[in-house]
Amino acid sequence: DITHPYIAYVSKKYQLYCYGQGGGFLQNVNKIILYFENQNKKLDIEQSRILIVNCVEELLRRINKDEKIHPYLNHYPFIYEGTDISIAFYNKIEERVEQKYIAFIFIKNGKLNYCSYNHETKKFIDIHKEPYTEALEKVKASGQLQLSNS
């Protein structure tokens, strides 16, 4: 009831395609995993930070607002540490963006990880890491946090 409308929302708002999802649901909901990709966005660190923070915060808002899921959450309120969201960026199908742009960004274990892609070695390059809390404060300070009303 939460992830499908959320995926539809971020798909429309940010042109993200969800290519995988899962989570930690053995006894309670303790982790939600979502993998997205986008074609044609060429973002720097600041722009990709704004995108992923908005995606994470929108998911958290929806989870914490929905009282039906509260009894099933491992912790309430559900926080960013319970999310594992990644966004990969392509020029076109299966062609990563140029190395000067963010090719992959993900949140894991409370940190945002930003990677570019080296087309010669065919490997990701870690270019920046930061605690999610710092990224959230930067996005809030920039006035770029935009959550839906639904």
Secondary structure, DSSP 8 states (H G I E B T S, - for coil): --HHHHHHHHHHHH--EEEEEEEE-SSSB-EEEEEEEEES----HHHHHHHHHHHHHHHHHHHHH-TTTGGGBSSSS--GGGEEEEEEEEEETTEE--TTS--EEEEETTEEEEEEEETTTTEEEEEEEEEHHHHHHHHHHHT-------
